[in-house]
């Protein structure tokens, strides 16, 4: 009997230990290191460049490679680092100095000067920690960006809480960006600065900093096995230099003088030193069947510059076989004009603030896109110790009723460590 009791005790202890082990086992947030290579090509055209007062070429091309590395530090923590580089050539920016090229100056012709090219570099680092029950996620991030006339330092944090058997999710995020500008003026304004001691029109541009503070709130709810709904609220406060010093302004109540084929600016863009933005958005995703999913989105935006806008989009992922997904999409955008916006030579010299940047004008736009995704859940293709997880390719076309249009092709390849 003693031996039977002893054996029973051993079996019971082993059973309880196995139960405890099972109970404390937690699936890792990220199983292995993931590396994603992204790249895009962007081409734009239009005839309302802010650099030349709202009338002039907007031709621009941009190539932007990106690498993203996500590293699991342990079962609960993930570190993500991404490096972005954007190398662009801009016809409108080249006309910051229209007279420094070999050809005759013209707002509709790119100058061959040095101001038409630049490279933007950005590094982001983020850390996330998940609770053992995976119902809470804390995150923090920091970033740094730089180009010839601009530097930015950013930092922020986020928190997500899931409850109701993970059917309901609430989230909050806060970010701060501290930017500094190198004050670059149009070429003729620089000439005035070098030759006139009392150029009063440039008062107020001694501050070259701009700070942005944002708060985001989110709510997501699974409505049924087929439907998910989410709401978002974003609040943004900006302070400092919000205008761009090399954007020209031409007044309606002053004569315009020409140099070659180029109009000499009366002044530079001037905007208030604070701006408050608010955006409210909603998403509804609906699973129709094994082939089709509907993803809809709407956002309303308003700011104290007088701009309001509406954005609506619909994407329809289409499952093709076990590995391919085709996702056509459409996006519509409409906005009202800022109270500070004026077309070319419409502003008055008596106004306090003015801009001829058509991004602040009234317009509507249509964007059409189609993408394809390939996913290999078995990561069959190997590159060194990494297996291919997915390939994405997307093409977008955009048109504004003001004449601006662009073409964008982007893609990405993701690998996971075996």
WOQUI-V11228 format. One record per helix or strand of 3 or more residues. SS is the DSSP state (@ for helix, = for strand). FROM is the first residue (numbers start at 1). LEN is the number of residues. If there is no record, write none. Layout:
SS|FROM|LEN, SS|FROM|LEN
This chain:
@|2|23, =|34|12, @|50|3, =|60|13, =|77|14, @|91|7, @|114|3, =|117|14, =|136|12, =|150|14, =|168|14, @|187|9, @|200|3, =|209|14, =|227|14, =|261|3, =|274|14, =|292|12, =|308|13, =|324|12, @|358|3, =|363|13, =|386|15, =|405|13
